[in-house]
Amino acid sequence: MALPPLRLWSFLLACWTLPPGFAEDSVTLLRGGNHCEGLVQVQRSGQQGMVCGDHWGLAEAAVICRQLGCGRGLFAPRYMVWPAERPRSLLQAARCQGTEALLWNCSLGPWGPVQGCVCECISAVHCSGGTLGKPMLSGGGSPCAGTPEIRSQGSAMQCGLHVEEASIFCRSIGCGPALQASRPLLINRLGDQAPKVVNCQGTESSIFNCMFDFNFWEQCRLETDSQVVCSGHIEARLVGGEHPCAGRLEVKRGLTWGTICDADLDQATAHVVCRELQCGSAVSTPRGAHFGSGSGAMWTEAFHCAGNESLLFHCPRGPGHQCGHSQDAGLRCSGEKFRLVNGSRSCEGRVELQVQGAWAPLCAAHWDLADATVLCHQLNCGSAMGTSQGGHFGDGNAPIWTDMFHCVGTEPYLWNCSVSTLGAPACAPGNVATVVCSGLSHALRLRDGQSHCDGRVEVFLDGVWGRVLDDAWNLHGAIVVCRQLGCGGAERAYDASAPRREAIGVGLSRVHCLGTETLLTQCNVSKSLLVPSGALRDVGVVCSGSHRVRLAAGPGRCAGRVEVLHLGVWGTVCDDGWDLQDAHVVCEQLGCGHALSALGAAHFGAGSGRIWMEELGCSGNESALWQCPSAGWGQHDCGHKEDAGVFCSGFTDLRLQDSSQPCAGRLEVFYNGTWGGICQSLSPASLEVLCGQLGCEHHGQLQAGARSEKAPGVLWVSSIKCRSKHETSLWQCPSDPWDQHSCSSQEEAWVVCAEKAGPAPQDPGETLHCSATQTCPEEGAVRVSGGEDHCSGRVELWHAGSWGTVCDDSWDLADAEVVCRQLGCGPAVGAPAGAAFGPGSGPVWLDEVACQGSEGSLWGCPAKPWGRADCEHKEDAGVRCSQPGPRPLPALEPCLTLRVVIAVLGTLLSLLLLCLLCLLILRLVAQAKQRGMGNSEASHEEPMYDVIEELPLAVLYEEIGDAEGEPQGEEDPGEVASLKDGQSAVEESYDDAAFPLEEVML
């Protein structure tokens, strides 16, 4: 962790020069924000220097702060000595009680060399009178997740943290323990353990009490660092909706996603969620799992937002309802992600996109009328009339986003269009996208077509959209519609099918046009909208602007069989005369770069229907395929076995190479016909998007130091930075432009993503309810069962709402070492296999685990995909760790009260029988005395023995058993709970013996 409060970055450039000595003993704090914080410098016995950090702590800091009049001692960090300072002497063995008035009242050792200081470190102090920096996590969706940093005096210093240090950091900012560290694996490029810049023991109250080693400053920020996630992290997402700003509300707590009951989502909370997702304001909160039922956890703690909070994290929480996933809450936000600015009216202007709370203009590269039409519909501005040249509505002051939308024109939202952003070149200054929409007055739109210029006609009148009906619809009316929509001339007028899904009223009926009208509403129409059912049909048009080209049956949008839309019907292109110039026009038209190959003979499979074009003679400069010379529409002598195809340079693909694991390896991208690497400069958000796109879980980590002998000669792209939660593929993320020499081979990206597990074996009706008081384990939590303490037993993992076991195939001490570290139980001393602690139940989550031993959790170890083991529970793996520590209280059994009652009643009954036995013996003795105590041959004890012999043996053993089963001293309720059916208390006492047999054998 970097430390702005001490401003130690100056030490990385040059070693400090100590000020001249003082005549008398003194203490000074150097290099801090003021005189109340910094490195401790002492003038003593005519010598001046720093203080050895051995045993340095808050007691010593308290004395220093008191002596300097700086208030309380807050923190006592230590710093490893810089190489240039090693020749200097340090004051050794400073030990204080914390109550002394002066440092000189403490126990102080002599001055000595650095080598005499065990830690080879120097001491520092932060007093309450200092200007301490503020530790925080940034960029992670809440104050409890993100990149660790310390802000002070306008500066921010960032540094990756390992597991122990991340836990201290999380606790010091009030976010609970760390669930994910920046560096789960402490491995450097050579495969050895890398040095830590920040080193904590795990018991510190603050990150400022840890040791810092700035000799390894270059290790502070690595491209491979992940974000830290604390248990207090909360964020929201919407899943399963028609666009990114609508769907089932899911809330992430720590690392676990869950849903909430629809009864717990009020309007104020809905507004906060929409604001957090940068989706405008809440429009509706559909109930009853409107967007589909979720799975896994169901949060029963409700959010009680005021409505003005910026994040769901900041809302108060309280008890909520309990329900099943059939009552999952849904939310639909207004989705204000696009706007038009600087126009003379609200429905025209410069197109701007909101990203991470800031608005910026969109580049006009490949912005066309189809894209503009979708945006106009999305903004309730009618249809697109045109796209003015860049600069017409001003350029704006923000950087221009390079996103290229590839809309058909029929999409309901711009989000639903294909987008290509990765590798896009920088936008030319002033080349911003614009649009002029018609507005809603008398507006028209075309529905259920193949493009924005064909389909069923609807008209906007009196505030609502309505159907247009006619019994004699002809080309004259179609001409008016196509002209009003800016779609060129009319090619076809037809009777369209009625709306398939939604009930829409009638807007116009019996429309009779001359063909010269400017608006459809200027044609002669019926005065009555009431028409007999089935008497009139919806009207449809095909305009000349409906021509489209697409690539079908290929591996992506930029490779496939060439198909052309003409007269509202898709058809193919014959390969007669098909060459690279023809293919190039197609690629350019689709925004797919240039043509790499022009393929024939139905390379991507034979099409069907019409064959529209043959013998094309493109020069390569045409803007559309139908502008090229050809034999004419539909003129050919070909069959579909001769369908033409094309591979464009813009065809992209992703893969992971050189790993036996499906979700790990060297990251490669296919571009311009060549596989090449990707540079390590991937943001944490980009890693989430990447892992999801590869079919893995949405979290992963860059590997440091991985290498391959078959490294690619091309490294295509660097600085990939996905911007928001709305991006679902890497192609939508900004980056530096495509460049085959984007970085050196030492900077290529190797990735490890978490693998998706098989289905969890939950009952269909089972719902896992979780809250602050009834917490669910965090995803990937580990525990041991069946052992003699909490540090030995059968290994069990929590995943997908269920505890499961680990198969013993390939299970060894390195795997056990990782589990023991997770448990906080010291090093592993054994890795028992073969269900040594008894067979478990539920799923077998992991198989063929292959840890190195340095991983922070089993999540980081190579293994088969979760839930896809081929083992039975007789092969469950176990561990024995070296530090059992205090025994945790066992979980209470449901029948504990009943067992306690039975035990108490049994004890009382035994005492009653013993009393009766004593009374019976006394009575018999008295009777014996009365019959003749003078018989000298009779023993006094015989009558008693006679009576005892008359008792059943079972009663005698029962009394003995009860006596031995009575607890000696205070009874542990957990011991009562741990008794199994048929297990006596005597057997349990052996389990608790001081030297169990298993421990003796270790």
N, C-alpha and C positions, 0 to 999 in steps of 0.2 A: 504494500500500500504506500503510495507516495504521501509525503507529509508537508504540505504547504505551511502549516503552523511553524515549522522550523526552517522553512525555505531552504531545504537541503539540496535542491537541484543545483545550486551554485557550486556545491562540493563536487559535482560530477564533472565540472569543467576545470576546476583547479582546487588544490588543497587550501584550507584557510591559513591565514597568518595570525598567530596568537598575539594579542596586544602585550605591551611590555609589562613586566612583573610589578607587583606592588610591594611596598616596604613592609606591610604587616599582613597577617593572615586575613584572607577574605574569600568570599564565594560570589561568583558571577555566573549568570546564565547567558550563553552566547547564541547568536544566529536565530533567535526566535522573533516573533512579531513584536515583542517588547521585552522589558527586563524581567518579566515574570514567567518566561518560558524559554527553554533552550537547552543546549548542552551545558553540563555542569563543569565549570572551571574553578579550580581551587588554588589559592596562593597560601602555601603553608611551609614552614621551616625553611624559608628562603627559596623555595622551589615552586614552580607553577606548572599546572597541567590538568588533564582531565581525570575523571574518577572511574576506576574499574567497575564494570557492570555486574560482577559476581554478587549475588544475593540482593541486588538493588530492587527496591520495591516502594510501596506507598508510604511505609514508615519513614524511610529516608527522604522521600519527596516532601512529606509533611514538615519535617524539620527544616529543610531548605527553604520552603515557602514561608514558614514562620520567621526564619532568620532574615529574609529579604523583605518582610512586610507585604507579602503578596497573597495573603489569604490562605485558603486550604490547598493542600496538594491533591490534584485531581488524577494525574497520570504519571507513570514513571517508565517511559520507554527506554530501550537500550539500542545502541547502534554498533554494528561491527566496525572495527578500526579500519581506516583506509590504509592502503599500503604505504603511502608517503608518511603516515603518522606512526608507523611501527617503531622507528628508533626512539620515539619520545617515551618518557616515564609516565606511569599512571599511579594515582593514589590507590593503594590496595586495601581490601578488606574493610570497607566502610559499613558498619552495622549500627543501626539506630533502633530504639524502642518506639519512636514516634512521638514521645512526649518531651524530648529535649528542646531547649530554647535555641541552642546553637549546634551546628555540625560538630564543633570541637568537643561537645559534651558526649558525642557518640564514641563508640569504639572504632578507632581508625588505625589502619596498618601503615607500613612504611611506603615510601615511593619505590616503585620497582618497574622492571621492563614489561612490555606488553605480554611477553611469553609467560610471565608470572600470573597473568589474569586468565583464569580458566576459560571464560567465554570469549576472550580476546575482543571485548566490546567496551564501549564507553556509556556513561549514564546521562540521562536527560530528565527534565522535569517540566510538567505543565501545572502551573498554579491557577487558582480561580481568578487571579488578576490578569491572566494572559488573554491572548486573542485566538483561542482555540478554533481550528477549522471544524467544519461540519461534515461528518461522514454521511454518505447517502448512496442509494442505488438509483441509477438513471437509465431511462430508455427501456424499462421492462414491463410497462403496463400498469404498475402501481409502485408506491414507495418501497415495497418489500420485494422487488425483483429488478434486475438490471445489472449494469456495469458498476462495480465498486469505485467510488471516487470520494475525494475530500475536497471541499470548496473552502477557500479562504481568501479574503481580500481580492475578490474578482477573478481568482485563478481556480482551476479545477485540475487535480492530478488523479489519474486513473491507474489501476494496477490489478492484474488477475490474482485470485486467491485460491488456495487449496482448501481441502475439506475443513480442517481444524480452524483455519483463519476465517473462512467464510462463516462458520458457525458463530465465532466470536463477533464478527462484523454484524451479522443478522441480529444477534441478541442486543448488541450495543445500540442499535437503532430501534429497538422495541418491536422486532418482527419475528421473535421466536427463533428456533434453531434453523440452520440451513438445510434445505433438501437437495440443493444442487449447487455445486461449486464451479468456479471458473475453470478449474483444472482438476477434474476428477482423477486424471492419470498424471502422476509425477514423473514424466518421462521426457527426456530431451531428444534432439534429433539423432543422437548416436545410440539411443536405446537405454542410456544410463539415467539414473535419478538426477533430475535437474535441480540446481540450487534454488532456494526460496528467497525472495526479496523480503517477504514478511514471514516471520516464524513465531507461532503461538504454541503454548503448551496445551491449550484447551480449557484452562481454568480462569483465564483473565476476564475481568469485567468489561474491558474495552479493548478495541484494536490498538489503542494508543499505549497499552501496557505490554505489547508484544516487542519482539526484537526485529530490527530492520537492518538489512544488509544491502547497502547501495553499491557495493562492489559489483553486483550483478544487475545494475540498473537496466541493462538491455533486456533482461528477462521480465521486466515489470509489465509491459504490454506486448502480448503475443497475438498474432492473427488467429491462433488456435483457441483463444480464450472464449469460454461460453459465458452466458449471463448467470449471475447468482440468483437463486430462487429461495426465499425464506418461507417458513410455514404460514406466515401471516399474509402471503400474497393472495390477492383477489382480483380477478378480471372477468369480463363478460364476452360472449360471442353469440351470434345468431346463426342457426344451422337449419338447412332444409327449406329455405324460402325461395321466392322467385328472383330475388336479387340479394346482394350482400347485406342490405339493411332491413331484411325481414327474415323471420324464421323462429325456430324453437330457441328460447332463452336458455343458455347453458352458462354456468358460473364455475370458474376454476378457483379452487382454494388450495394453495400450495401447488402441488403437481396434479391434483385430481379434479376432473371435470364432473359436474353433476347438474341436474335440473332442479327447478323449484316448482311448487304447486301454483296453479293459475290463481288460486285465491290469495296468494301472497304477493302478487304483482299489481301494485296500484299505479295510478297515472304518474305520480311524482317519481317513483322508482323507474318507471318506463322512460320518462324524459331523461333521467340521469344516464341510463344505459345507452340511449340514442346519442346523447352528447359524448359519452366515452368512446363510442364507436365512430364518432364524427359522421353521424347519419342524420343530422337535423333534429327534429322533434318527434315525439311519439304520435302516431296516427291512430293506432288501434292495438288492443291486447287480446287477440283471439284466444279462446279458452278450449279446453278439452283436447289437448294434443293436436291442435289444428295443423301443425307442420310435421306431424308424425311423432310417435312415441320415442323417447330417449331410452337409454340403458344405463346401468351402473347406479351411481349414488343419487339419492334424492335429498336435497338439502332441506331440512325442516326448520332452519333458522331463517327468519324473514328479514328483509331489508326495509327500514323505515326512513326513507329519504325525504328531505324537505323539498327537493326538486331543483335546488340550485347548486348541488355538488358537481364537481367536475368528473369524479370517478365513483363507481359503485363502492370502492374501497373506503371512501370517506363517510358512507351512510351508516347511521346507527343500526344495530341489529338486535333482534329479540326473538322469542319463541314464535314459530310459525305453525302451519298446518302439516298434517301427515296425510299423504295421498299416494296413489300409484302413478305410474308413467302415463296412464290414460288421461291424467289431468295435468300434464306438463304445460307450463306457461308458454305462450307465444307472443311475439311482438313485431309490429310493423312500423318502421320509422319513415319519415318523409324522404330521406335519402338525398339531402341537398349536397351532392358531391360536384355538381356542375352548375355553372351560371353563365349568363351573358351580360357583359358590362360595356359601358361607354357608348351604347346605342341611343337613338332618339326615342325609343320605346322599349318596353321590357322584353320584347320578343325578337330583338336583334342585338348584335354586338360581338365583342371579342369573347371567344370561348375560354373559360378558366376552369381549372380543376383544383379541388381542395384536397390537399395531402398533408396529414399530420397537423391539421389546424390552420394551415396557410394556403392562400389562394395563389395560383400561378397560371400563366397562359399556356395553351396547348399549341404544339408545333403544327403547322399546316401541311407538313409532309404527308402525302397520301390522304389528306382530309378531303372527302368528296360529298356529293349530294346524298348518297345513301347514309353516310354517317350523320350528316346534318339533319336528315329526315328523322332518324331515331331520336336525336337530341331534342328536336322541336316537339315531337310527340311526348317525350319524357317530361318536358317542361310545361306541358299543356299550352303549347303555342301554335297549334295547328300543324301545317306541313312546311317543309323547307322550300323557299322560293329561290335561294341562291347562296353561294359562298363567295363573298367579296375577297379581293386580293388582300394579302397581309398588310397591316398598317392602316387599313381603312377606319378601324375603330381604335386606333392607338396600339402601342406595343406593350404597355405595362412596364413595371420596374423590376419584377421578379424574374428569376431564371425561367427559361421556357422548358416545359416538360416535353420529352421526345416521344411519348407514346403514340403509336400508330394503330388506329382502329380500323378493322376490316369488317364493316357491317354489311349485311345483305340489304337492310332497309326495313325488314319486317320485325326486327327485335323490339320488345317493349321498352328496354332500357339499354343505354350505351354500355353498361356493365356486361350485358349478355353477348356483346360482339367479341370476336377474336381480337386479341391485342398482341402486338409485338413491340417490345421496348428494349430487350436485352441486346447490347451491341449496337444500338442505333447511333448514328453520327450526331454530333451536336447540331442543333437547329440554327439556321442562318438568322442573324439579327433581323427582327421585324417580321419574320415569316410565321405569324401567328394565325391560328384557325379562327374563322369568323362564320357567322350564319345569319341569314335574314329569314325569319319565320313569318308565315302568313297571319298569325294571330287566330283567334277562335271565331271571329265573326264570319258566318257563312262558310266556315272552313270545311274542306273535304279531307277524307283519308281513305286509303285502300287497305282492306283486310283480307287475310287468308290467301294471299298471293305468294309468288316466288321472288318478288322484288318490291321495291318501294313504288314501282310504276305499273303494277298490275294487281288485280284483285277485286273483291266486292266493295262497292262504293257506300260510304257513310257520310252524313252531313251533320254539322253542328248547328243546332237551332234552339233558341230559348234555353240555353244553358245545359243542353244534353246532346249526346250523340244519338243519331237515329238512322234507320235503314232507308234506302231509296228503292222504291218498287215501281214496276211498270209492266204493262202487258204487251208493249210493242217497242222495246228498247232497241235502238239502232246506232249506227256509226255517228250520226249527228250529235247525239248526246255524249258519246264517248269522246268526240273531238273536244267538246266543252270541258269535260272532266280532265282530259290530258293537258289541255292548255292551262286550266286553272292550277293544276299541280306542278306545272313546269316540267312535264315529263315528255315533251315532244309531241309528235302526231299520234293519232289513234290508229292502231293496227287491227283491233278486233273489239267488237261489242258482243257480250254474251249474257245469258241468263245464269246467275250464280246461285249456289246453294245457300240456304238460310244459315244464320250463325249457328255454330255447332254447340257452343258451351254456354253462352250467356244470353239472357233474354233482353233484347234491345227493341225499343219502340220504333214506330215508323216516323221518319222525318219528312220525306216527300213521297208522293205516289202519282202515278200516271204522268211521268215527266216527258214532255214533248219539246225537243229543242230544234232550232234551225241550224245550229253548228257555228253561229257567229257570236253567240252570247259570251260575255266575259266570265260570268258566274253561273253555276248550275241553277241557283235560285232565281235567275232571271228568265229561265225557260217557263213554259206554260205547265202548271201543276194543278192537280185536283184540289178543290177547296176543302174537301172532306178527307181526313186521314183514315176514316173508318171504311175498310174494304172487306168484302167477303173473304173468308178463309180460303186460301188456295187460288184466289182469282188472279193475283199478281205475283210476280217473281222478283227476287233481288236482282239488281243490275250489276254487271261487272265489265271491266275494261282491261285491255292490254295496250299499253302505250309503247312508242318506239324507244323510250328511255328504259324499258324493262330488260333490254339485252344484258346478259351477264355471262361470265365465264367462270368455271370452277374446275378443280382437279379432284376426281373421285377415285375411290377404291385404292388410294395410296397410303403410305405410312404417315402422312401429315398434310397440312394445308397447302404446302408448296411442292408436292410431288403426287402424281397420279394420272389417271386417264382424263384427257381434255374433254370437257362437256360445255355446250353453249346453250343458253336459254333464248329461244326465239318463238314469238307468238304465244308466250306463256308455257312452252313445252321444252323440256330438256332433250338434247340430242348430242351425238358424238361427232368427231372429226375424223375423216378418213386419212390414212397415212400416206396416200399417194402424193408425192411431192413435199411431204412433211420434212422440214429441216430445222437447223438450229436458229435461223432467223425467225421462223414462225414461232418456235418455242420461246424465243426471247421476248416476243411481244406478249405472250401469255404471262410469263414470269413478271415482266414489268407491270402489266395491268393488275396483277394480284398483289403487288408490293412484295414480291418474293425474290428480288434481286435479278440476276441474269440466269440464262439457261445453261445448265451443265451438260445435258444430253437431251436429244429429241428421239423418243422411243416409238417404235411402231409394233405391228403384229400383236396388238392387244396385250402389251407387256403387263399392264395392270388388270388384265381380265377383260372379257368382252362385255360391252355395254348392251343396252336394249333400247327399243323405240326408234326414233328418227336418227338418221345420219344427216346432219345439217350442212357440212362443208367438206369440200375436196379440192385438191390442186391449188392450195394456197400459195401465194407468191409474195410474202411479206419482205420488206426491205430491212425490218428490224427496228425502224424508227416510229412505227404506227403506235398510237395510244390505245387502240382496241383491235381485237382480232378481226372483227367484221369490217374494218377499214382496209384490210388487205385485199388484193385481187384474188378472185376465186371463181369457181364454176357457177356460182349462184346458190342461193339458199335451197337446200334439198336436192341439188343436182349432183348425182354421184353414180358410180357403178361398183360400190364397195359393199362388203358385209362387215359385221361387227368384229370378225376375226382380224380386221385391219385397223382397228381403232388406234388413234394416236395418243401418246402420253409424253410426259415431260418430267425431268428432275431439275428443280431450280436451286440456285445457290443458297437461298433463304431457308431451305429445308433444314430443320434442326432436330436433334435428338440428344438424350442424356443416357449415360451408363456409368457403372462402377466396375473397374477392372482390377485384376491382380489380387483377388481375395477369394477365399473359400466361402465367405459369408455373403448372403444376398444383399445385405444392407451396409456393406463396408467395402472400401477400396479406393483406388485412385479415380477421381472424378473427371470424366471426359465428356466433351460436347462435340456433336457432329455439325459442322458448318462448312459451306462452300465445298462440299464433297469430300471433306477430310475430318477424321477424328483427331481431336487435339485436347490438351489439358486445360484446366481452369486455374487461375491464380488463387492463392490462399485468402485473398482479401474479400472474404464472404462475411457479411454482417450476421449477428445471431438470428435476426428475423429472416434473412435469406436462407440460413440453414434449416429453419422450420419449414419454409416453403419447399425447399429442395427435397428434404426427406419425405414429405408428404407426396410430392410429385413422383418420387421413385417407388411409391407403394409401401413405404415404411411408416413408423410412427412419426409424428410431427416434432421430433426433437432429436438432436444429434450433436456431434462435436467434430471439429477438425482434428486430425491426427498430426502430431508433431513428430518429425524425424522419419516418417515412412519413406522408403525408397524402392525403386524397381529398376532392374537392368533394362527393361523394355520401355523406358520412359518415352512419351511422344516427342517428336521434334517440333511440334507446334503447340503453343499455349495461347488459346484464342482470346480470352477475355479476363479482365480484372476489375476490381472495385465494384462487385455486385452488391447492391444495397436495396433490398426490397423495402417498400415504404410503409406498408400498413397491413392490417389483418385481412384486407380485402383481396390481396393478390394470392392466387392459387397455383401459379406456376412460375418458374424462373424466367420464362419468356416475357412476363409482364414487369420485370424488375429493371430499373435503370442500372447502367454500368458504363464503363469506358467503352469506346467504340471497338468493333472487331479489329483485332491486330494479332497476327500469328506470332509476334514476339512481345506479348503483353508483359511477360516477366521471365525471370530465369528459371531453369529447371529445379533449383533448390526451393522455389516458392510455389511449386505445384500443389494443388489441394488434394489431400487424402481425407476421406470422410468416414465416420462411423455413425450410422443412424440406428435408433432402436427399432427392432423388428416387431412387426405386428404379431400378436398372439392368436392362437386358435380361439374359438368361442368359449366363453366362460360357462361352466356347467351350472348356471343358475336355473332355478325352476321358473317356468314361464310367468307365474304370478308373483314371484318374489321381488320385492323392492327393498333396496338397501337405504335405510334412513340414517342420515348423518346430521349432526349439529355441533354446537360448541361444547355441549355437555355429553353428547353421545357421539364421539368422534369416530370416524372411520380411519383405518390406517392409511398412510400415504402410499401412493403407487410405488411398488418396489420395496416396501418395508419388509424386514426380515425378522424372524423369531426362531427360537429353538424349542422343541417340545419333547417330553419323555425323558429328559436328562435329570441329573441330580441337582442341578442349579440352572440359573438363567444363562450360563455360559457354556453349556454342553447339551447336546440333544439332537433330535432330527431337525434338519434345516427346512423351514417353511417360508414361503414368499407370498406377499399380498399382491395380486394382480387382477384387474378387471372385476373387482368386487368379490374376490374369493381367495382364501388361503389355499396354497398348493405346495407340493414338495419338489425336490430336486433329485433327478436320477443319478445313481452312483457311477454311470459309465464315464470313464476318464476323470473321476473325482479324486483329487489329491490334496496335498498339504497347502499348495499355493491357492487353491480354491477356498479351502478352509480359512486361510489367512485373511482373505477378503471378508468373509462372513464375520470372523472374530473382530476385525476392525470396525465393521458396521455395528456390531453389538457393543463396542467399547469394552471388550473383554481381553485385551492384550493379544500377544502372539498365539497362533494356533499350535497345539501340541499333538493333535490327532485328527484324522479325517476318516472316521469309521464308515464302512459301506455295508451293504446287505441289510438295511433296516435294523442296524445295531440298537437303535432306541425304539424299536417297534415300528410297524408299518403305519403310514399316515392315511389320510383320506382326501377326497376331492381330486383335483387335477394334478398331474405331474407337469409342473410349469417349464422346467428347464432340463436339458439333456446335453451331454457332451460339452460340459462347461470347461473352458480352457483359460483360466486366469493366469496372469503373470505373477500375481501376488501383491502388486502395487496399486491395483485399481481401488477406487473409493467405494464401490459397491458391485454386487453381482451384475447390475445393469451394464456395467462397462466391460464385462468379460465376453469374449467370443463364445457362442453356444448355438445350438439349433434354435430355430424360431420358437418363440414362446408358445407353449401349449401343444407342441408337435413332437413330444417324446414318444419313444416306442418301448417304454418301461412300465413295470407294475410296481405297486407300493412295496413289494418285498425287496426292491432295489433302492429304497430311499436312502439318500446320503445324510450323514451326520457330521458334527464337529465336536472337538474338545478344545477349549481355549484355556490359556494359562492363568487367567485372573477371574475367578468366579464372582468375587465381590459380594455385596449384600444380596441375600435372597429376596426376590420380589414376592409380594403377597400373591398367592394363587387366586385365580378368578373364582368368585363365589359360584357354587353350583346352585341350580334352581331349587334343589331339595334340601339345601343346607339347614333351614329352620326345622324341617321335619326330622332330619338326622339328629340335630341337637336335642330336640324334645325327646326322641326315643332314647338317646344316651342318658339323659337326666332321669327319665322314668325308670330305666333299667337299673341305674344306681340306687334310686330310692327303694325299688322292689328288693334289691339285694340286701340293703340295710334292714328292711322289714323282716325278710326271711332270717337274717342273722339274729335279730332280736328275738324272734319266735323260737329259734333254736336254743338260744341261751335260756329263755324261760322254761322251755321243755326240759332242758338238762337240770336246772335248779329244782324243778318239781320232782323229777325222778330221784335226784339226790336226797331230797327231803323225805320222799317215800321210803327210800332205802334205809335211812337212819331210823325211821319209825319201825320198820320190820325187824330190826335187830342189829344194832351197832356193836353188840358184844361178841359177835362171832370173830374170834381172833384170827381165823384162817383167811378171812376175806380182806382184800386190799381196798383202801379208800378210793382208789382211782378206777377200779374195775367197772362200777356202774356207769361211769362216764364213758369209758371205752365201749361198753356194751351199747350205749345209746348211739355213739358215733358210728359204730359198725352197722346199726340198723338204718342209717341214712342212705339214700340211693347215691351211687357214685357220681351220677350226673349232677346232682345238687352240689356235691362237694367240689367238683371241678368247676362248676359255674361260679361258686363263691371265690375260688382261687383266681379264676379268670377275671372276675370283676375287680378283685383286689389289685391284680397286676395291671389291669387296664386303666385304673384311676390315674389321672395325670398328677405328676409331682410338681408343685409350684403352679405358676400362672399358665393357663392353657392358651395356646395359640389358635385362634379361630381358623386360621388358614390350614392348620393341621387337621382340624375336624373336616374341613371342606375337601381335603385331599384324600380322605379315606375312600377306597373303592368298595363296591358291593362285594361281600364275602371276604374282606381283608380286615383282620383284627387289629386292635390297637397295639398289640405286641409286635406284629409285623411292621407297623409304621415306626415304632421306636427304633428298630434296627436301621430303617432308612435314614434316621436322623443321628445315627451313631457318629462319634467324633472322627472315626477313621473308617469310612465305608470301604468295602473291598475294592471298588473300582478306583478310588483315589489312591489306595496303597499300591495298586498295580501300575499307576502312571509313571 
